[in-house]
Amino acid sequence: MIYEACALTDVGCVREHNEDDHLLLNDQGVFIVADGMGGHACGEVASRISVESIAAFYKDPDVTRRLKDIYLKHWRDEGMAALGGFHEFRLKSAIEYGNLQIFREAATDPALEDMGTTLVGLAFVGSRCYVGHVGDSRAYRYRKGRLVQLTEDHSLANEYLRMRVLRREDLPHFPYKNVIVRALGLQDEVVVDTQARTCRPEDRYLLCSDGLTDLVSDEEIFEVLASWPGAQNAAQELVRRAIHYGGVDNVTVLIVDALDTPPAR
């Protein structure tokens, strides 16, 4: 299968710095969006470290060999069910590595001690798509007229929804809807949610920061993913709508189209 990907980011209309970052590692089939936090430009440091660390992790053949040895040892000792497949384990390990690099960098500089980042990533291998995320940056899949949110926000609002303390219709007025309960860089270890999905030709995947989803509804996201041909055109339209609705945060959109044949040029 062939993948066409495009990522666009915008500082928005309010913020002075763009603390989002992204990664298009086409030769590895790995795509990442990170949304930094921490203030005083610390967030952009955290998001940058996360994507650079994950890129280095995937590109280093020695790391891959050692990771396979670790995986096989655990497979023998614990069984595959404890880890998922190797490629899911690899994505999870890459995100954990990014977390550790942020935490170590913050420990060297008091000015960076509060920095962290949310992160969502996809890794494509053959007809399989592996999803990993921490925080409230999201992954969606559009397939044959249906939009599915693949990730579940690690946010206070979502926790309250799950506990039925908060109703979905009350979300727009909930004062802590952007408080996250899990992020990279805050501790030396982090819990990464991962999953494996089957990928089909004509699937369209969206990774995005909450600068998009706080302003553009799932109904509009569905409309754009269903109607705008080409990953670049769809990404441009989603960013345009976020800016049109006020652009109160940085917005990053990364779209991956699964194709049977290379796109026409």
Helices and strands as residue ranges (DSSP letters): E 2-10, E 20-25, G 26-28, E 30-37, H 42-59, H 61-78, G 80-82, H 86-107, G 110-112, E 116-125, E 128-134, E 138-143, E 146-149, H 156-162, G 168-173, E 193-198, E 204-208, H 210-213, H 218-227, H 231-244, E 251-259
